[in-house]
């Protein structure tokens, strides 16, 4: 193949990659967000089961986890999910795609990765 044609094809591949990269990134973010939401729901169910057995939510996620392995980490940071006892309830959340702990529930965002139980 002529070197000029090969160079043109490589440029075309690079351009296609640049066009497709944002879509791939959004797809990855969407899939990770959905997986994180599913994990939060699963953990929430375990917390409710713990409350049904003991009468109160645990002081930590590890206290409610049935196995000797720790609860799953935040998929966005690979650090522990944030769990806070709040009165008779709790707040459980992921920091999300920005990786910053902004306190969980944000009223101006409709796609929070948080679960808040008030009792």
N, C-alpha and C positions, 0 to 999 in steps of 0.2 A: 504494500500500500504506500502511496506517495506520502512523504512526511507532512506536507501541507494539509492533506486530507485527514491524516491521523490527528494533527493538532486541532483541526476544525471539529472533529468528533469529540476530542477531549474537552474542548471548550463547551460543546453542546451538552455533554454529560455534566460538566460543572454547573452550567446554567440550569439544567433540569434538577439537579440536586438542590440548588438554591431555591428553586420554585417549590419543590416538594418538602423541603426541610420544615418550614413553618407548619404545614399540615401534619407531618409526622410528630412534631413536638406537641401540637395540640391534642393529637390522638393519644400520645403517651400520657399527657397530663390528665386527660379525661378518664383514661383507664385507671390511672393511679388514684385519682379522686374517687372513682366508683369503688375500687378495692378498699380504700380507706374508709369510706362510708359503710361498706359492708362489715369491716372489722369493728368499727365503732358500735354498730347495731349488735353484733355478736357479743361484744364486751358488755354492752348495756343489759342484754338479756342475762348474762352471768351475774352482773351486779344485782339485778332484780331477784334472781334465784337466791343469792346470798342474803338479801334482805328478807326474803320469805322464810329462810331457815333460821336466821339469827335475830330478826326484828329490826335491823338497821343496816344501812350501807356500810361497807368496810372503810377503814381509814386509808387504805392504799389498794391499788389494783392487785398487787401480789397477794394480798390477804383473801381475795375472792377467786383467785386463779386456782383451778383444781389440780393442776400438775405441778411438778417441781420446777418446770421451766418457767421463765418469766412471761408475762403477757406480751403480745406482739408490739413491736416498736412502731413509731410513726413512720409511714412509708416515705414521707418527704424528707425526713432528716435522719432516719435510722436511730433516733433517740427515743426514750420512753414517751408515750402519749401523756398528755397533761391531765391529771385527775385531781380534783379538789372537792373535798367534802364541803357542803354549804348548807348549814342548818340540818334539816332532816333529809336533804337531797344531796346532789353532787353536780359537778360540771366536768365533763370529759370531752377533750378535743385534741385535734391535730393542728399543728401550726400552719399546715397547708403549703401551697407551692412557694410562697415567699420565704418560708423557713423561719419566720419571725413570730415570737409569741406575742400576739396582739390581744390576748385575753379571751380567746374563744369566740363567744357569740358577739357578732357585730351587727347592729341593727341595720346598717346601710348595705349589708351584703345578704343576698338571698341564698347563697350557696355555701353556707358555713359547714365546716366539718366538725360540728360540735353536737353534743347531746346534753341537755340540762334536765335533771329530774328534780322536782321541788318537794317530793315526798315519796 
